[in-house]
Amino acid sequence: MTTNLQTQSEDQVLSNKPEKRNKFLVAGIIGNILEWFDYGIYGFFAVAISANFFPANDPMVSLILSFMVFGLGFVARPIGGFLFGYFGDKIGRKNTLSITVILMGISTFIMGILPTYAQIGLAAPIILTICRLLQGISAGGEWGSAVSFLGEYAKPNNRAFIVSFSQVGSAAGLLLGSLLGLLISNILSAEAINDWAWRIAFLLGIVIAIFGYFFRRGVDETPVFKETKESNDINNPLKEAFKNHKIGMITCFLLISGAFVTYWLILSFMPTYISEFLKLPINAGFSLTALTLVSYMISLPIAGYFADKFGRRPLMLLGSGGIVLFSYPLFSILANTDSYFVMAIVVCLEAMIFAMFQAPNTVAMSELFPAKVRVSGFSVPYQLGSAVFAGTTMMIATWLISITGNVLMVPIYMCLTMCLSLLATIFLYKETKDKPYDQ
């Protein structure tokens, strides 16, 4: 491809026009908002779900079973990565994103109206599991296309900043779920939440899905994909990615390993961690999670800006190294203080450190691959990492605490997995800041 994004007309790319920039930003992140709203509310209402669909004599067993089904959604994500990664490179980023947002909305809505174990017996957890698998397939196809969509509309000098909003969308979805959980927990009793109120959040997912579908149908395909499609003679981008971009895919898998564990432990597991293991009120868990997410959302574009200015690698080293060095002492403070103010400072610091790694890491992984195989090359290792690390995170954290009785197993687990990302940044990742994105 000879045409460069810098030479394309301003009405084709994410230019200085606010209305055009906002339109493509919303189109790119709306699915991430829905995806992580749906994923997040499962984690936030895990105790209620476990009681309704996995009744057992031991509440801890019910909770672990609930998280196992939560993890199955992540196991299905590689299927979405393979399937929709292929489609993202063949039929376009926009068309793929339109399909995934509807699939996610429908499966979430079904979860909201699903009868409980007491009402229909074993069919209840089976249908719940199928819905989680469909959510996982949708989410697995959403991410690679969304990041590619944003990156291909960005300008070379602000790509990390623009792509960081994909992570902002994810955090916004979790924040919506957290605020809804906080609202419900303050208005209604624990009995009402366990009985029926947990369903409210799942039912709202279909509204976001419908809005996302029609909004995405109204935007153009990226100019990079259009030109790639015209000049691309590759019949199978998935096969091409595995054949010629193995190192990039391995690097991506390792970079995302620690990031997934950290993400879910500090941004979704926190309400369960605080209420079940630190024995504080559930609304404290929701409010602290909301503060964490706001801090994370604010920090992401700032980290993206500096990644555009100084490169991806320096920020990634600072962020991953910071998690490894400071997570244990920060969680030690969290576990041993009665001050809500101190807790808020701790969780916000953890989120800011993590954002320093996550913003540049997201764009860096997409930059490892050329446009003709970008969605396939990025989606498959990313979603395999999701299945291996993200899907098991809350279950493993709960299990580690249950067998050791030590609430500080959470930061230990987080630090050990983040070491994989740190080592990949040091030894495998080569700076991609100035790498052409349209070739």
N, C-alpha and C positions, 0 to 999 in steps of 0.2 A: 504494500500500500504506500503510495507516494504522498497522498494528501495528509497534512498534519492538522490536528485540531486547532492549532494556533492560527491557521490560515482560513478557517471556516468562518462564515458570516456570523454576526453576533446573535441573530435570531435562531441559530441552530444550536448554540451552546449555552451553558449556564453562564450568562454574561453579567454585566453590571445592572441589568434591568431587574428591579426587585420582584415585580409580578411574575416574571418568567422563572427567576431563581426559586421563588416560593412555591410555584406550581410543581416544578420537578422535584423539589425537596419533599413536599407532601406526598407526591406520587411514589417516591422512593421509600419513604419511611412508614407509610400508613400500614403496610402489611407487617412490618416489624412491631409496630405498636400493638396490633391485634395479636400477633404471634406470642409476644411476651406477656400481654395481658392475660391471654388464655393459659399460657404456661405458668405465669406467676400466681394466678388465683388458685390453681391447684395446690401449689405449695402453701399459700396463705391459709387455705381451708382444709389442709391435709388432715387435721384432727377430726373435723366433721365428716369428711369423705370416708375416712377409715372406719368411723363408727357406723355409717350408713351402708357401706358396701363390703366391709371386711370385719364383721363382728367376731371377736375372740375373747377368751377369758382374760387375757393379758392385753391391756391397752397398747403396750409397746409393740407387741406382735402385730396388732392391727395397724399401727402407724407404719411399721416396716413394710407390711404388705401393700399399704397405700403408696408408699414411696417406690416399691418395686414396679407397680403399674405406671407410676409417674416416669420411672426410668425406661419402661418399654416404649414410651413416646420418643425417647432419644435413640433407642435401638432402631426404630423405624426411619429415623432421619437420613441415614445413608441411602436408603431406598429412594427417598426424595431427592437426595444429592445426585445419585446416578441418573434417575429418570428425568428430573427437571433441569439438571445440569446439561444434559444432552439437548433438551428442548430449548434451553436458554441460549445455546450456541447455534441452534438450527432455525428456530422460528422466532427468536427475538427475546430480549429481556422483558419488554412490556407485555407481550402476550402471555409469557410464563407467569409473570407476577399477577396478572388478572385471574388466572386459573387457581393459583395457590391461595389467594386471599379468600375466595369463595369456599374452597375445600376446608380451610381452617374454620370459617364461620359456621358452616353447617355442622361439622363434627362437634364444635363447642356447644352449639344450641341443643343438640341431642343430649349431651351430658347434663344440660340444665333441666331437661324434662324427664330424665331417666328414672324409673321407679327404683326403689331401694331393694336391698337383699331381703328385708322383711316382707316386701310386697310380692316380688317375683322370684325369689330364691337365687340360685346360682346364675341365672340369666343376667342378673344385674351387674355383677363384676365382669362377666364375659363381654357384655355390650360396652361397659365402661372401658375395658381394655381395647376393644376394637376402635372406639372413638379416639383413645389416646394414640393408637397406631396411625389413624388417619391424620390426626394433628401432627404427629411426627413426620409423616411423609410430606405434608404441606410445608411445615417449617423447614424441612431439609431442602425443599426446592426454592423457598423464598429467599434465603439469605444470599446465596451467590449471585443471583440475578439482581437483587436489590443493591448490593454493594457495587456490582459492575455498572448498573444503571446510573447510580450517583457519580461514580468515578469517571464514566465516559461523558457525562455532561459537565464535569468540572473543568476548570482551566489547569494547566500544569502547575502553576504556582500556588494553587489553593486546594489541591486534590485531597490532602489529608484532612484539612479543615472541613470540606464538604462531606467526605465519606464518614467523618466522625459522627455526623448526624444519623447515620444508620444505627450506631450504638445509642445515641440520644433517643431514637425512636424505641429501641428495645427497653431502655430504662424508663421511658415515658409509659410504656405499656405496663411494666411492673409497678410504676408509681400509681397509675390509675387503679390497679388491682389493690395495692396497699391502702390507698385512700378510701376505696370502697370498703375494704375490710375493716379499716379504722372506724368508718362511719357506722357500719352495721354493728360492730362490736360495742360501740358507745350507745347506740339506740336500742338494741335488742339484747335480750338475755342470752347466756350461753346455751340454754336449752332451745331457744328459738333458732339460734344459728345452726346448731346440730340437727334440728328438725327440718327446717325448710329455707332459712334465710341465705344459706350458702349458695343456693341455686340462682339467686338474683344476678350475681356477677357473670355466671355462665350464659344466662339468657341475654345479657346486654351485648355479648360478643357478636351476635348476628347483625346488630345495628352498625358496628364498626366495619364488618365485612361488606355489607351492602354499599356503604359510603365509599370504601376503598375500591371496590370493583368499578363503580361508575366513574370515580375520579381517575383511575388508571386508564380506563378506556378512552379518556379524553386527552391524553398526552401522546406525543410522537415517540416513535422508536429512537434510540440514540443514533446520532450520525455515525459514530464509530461502527456500530453493528451494521448499519446500512451499507457502508463502504466495504466492511469485511465480508458481508454476504455476497456482494457483487464480485469480489475478487477471490473469494475463498473456494478452493477446490477440494476441501476435506469433506469426505462423506460421513466420517464418524469422529467427531471432536473428542469423544470420551476415549476412544482407542488411541488417538493422537496424543492426548494428554499423558496416558500411561506409558506410551512408547518413548516420547521425547522429553517429558518433563517430570521424570521420577524424582529427581533431587528436590525440585520445587514442591512437589506434593508431600514428600517426607518432611521437608522444612516446615511447611504449613501445618502438618499434623502435630509436630512437636511444639511449634509456637503456640498453638491453641490449647494444648493439654492443660497447663497450669492456669491459663486464663479462664477456661470453663469451670474448673473447680472453684477458683476464687470468686468468679461471678456469682455462682449459685449459693455459695456459703455466705457471702456478705450481702447479697441483694435479694435473695428469696428465702433462704433457710432461717433468716434471723427471727421472724416471729415465732416459729416453732422452737428455735434454740432458746430464746429469751423466756418463753412461757413454760415450756416443758422441762428445760434443763437448768435455767437460772431461777426458775420459780417466781417470775415476775408476772404481772397482769398482761393478758394478751394484747390489750390496747397499747401498752408500752412497747411491745414488739412491733406492732404496726406503725406507730408513730416514729420510732427509731429507724425503721426501714424506710419510711417516707423521707426522713432527713438524709439518710444515706444516699438514696436515689437522687434527690435534688442536688446534693454535693457532687455526685458522679456526673450528672447531666451538665452541670455548670463547668466542671473540669474538663470534660471531653473536648469541646471545641477549642479550649485554650491549649490543651495538649496537641490537638491537631494543627493549630496555628504554628506552634513551635516546631512541630515535626516538618512542616513545610519550609520553615526557615532554616533549621539546623540539621535536618535529616531524621529518618525514622529510627535508626539504630541507637543514637544517644538517648532518646526518650525511652525506648524499649528497655535499654539496660538499666536506666534509673528506676523505671517502674517495676520491672521484675525483681531487680535487686532489692528495692524497697520492701516489696511484699515478703521476700525471703528473710530480710533482716528484722523487720518491725512488726510482723503479724503476731508473733507469740507474745511479745511484751504488751502490745495493744489489747489483745484478747485477755491477757492476765489482768489488766486494769479493768476491763469490762466485767470480768467474772468476780471481781473483788471489791467493787464499789457500790454504794447505795445511792450515789448522786446521779440523777437523770442527766444533769448538765455534763458531767464527766463522760457518761456513756455516749451522749450525743457527739461530743468532741472526738471520742475514740472512733466511732463508726464513720464519721465524716472524713477523718484523716485517712482511714483505711480505703475509703472510696476514692479519695483524691490521688493516693499513691497508685491504686489500680488503674485509674483513668489515664495516668501518665504512660502506662504500658499499652492499654487496650486501644486507644485512639490511633497511634501510629501502627500498631500491630495489624489492625483491620485493613488499612490501605496497603500496607506492605505485603500482606498475603495475596491480595488481588494483583499487585504489581509483579508478582513472581511469574505471571503467565501472559502470553500474548493474547490479543483480543479474540482471535479465532477459536481459542480453547479456554478462554478465561473462566467462564461459568463452570464448565466441567472440571477444569484443573483446580479451581478454588473450592468448589462445593464438595467434591468427594472426600478429600482429606479432612476438610473442616467438619463435615458431618460424621465421618468415622470417628474423629476426635470427640465429637458430641456424644456418640453412642458409648465410647469407652470411658470418658471422663465425666461429662456433664450428667448423663443419665443415671450414673451410680452415686453421684456426689452426696445427696441428702440421705440416701439409704446407708452408705458407708459411714457417714458422719454419725448418724443415729446409732448404728451398730457399734462403732468404736467407743462411743460414750457409754453404751449399755454394758459392754463387756469389761471396760476399764473403770467406769465410774468417774472418769476424768473429763470435765468439760473442755479442757484445753487440748484434747485430741483434735479439735476442729482446726486451730491454727497450725498444729503440727502437720496434719494432712495437707493443708493448704500450701505450706512452705515446701514440703517434699515434692508436690506436683509442679509448683512454680519453678523449681530448680530445672525441670526439663525445658521449660520455655526459656529460662535464662541461658542454659547451655546451648540451646539452638540459636539464640540470638548471637552468642559469642562465636560459635564455631561453624554454623551453617549459613546463616543469613548474610547476604551481601547487600549493601545499601542500594535501594531501588528508587530513591528520591528523583533522580534525573533520568530514569529509564523511560523510553517512549511508551505511551499507554494506548496508542492507536495502531500499533503494529503487531 
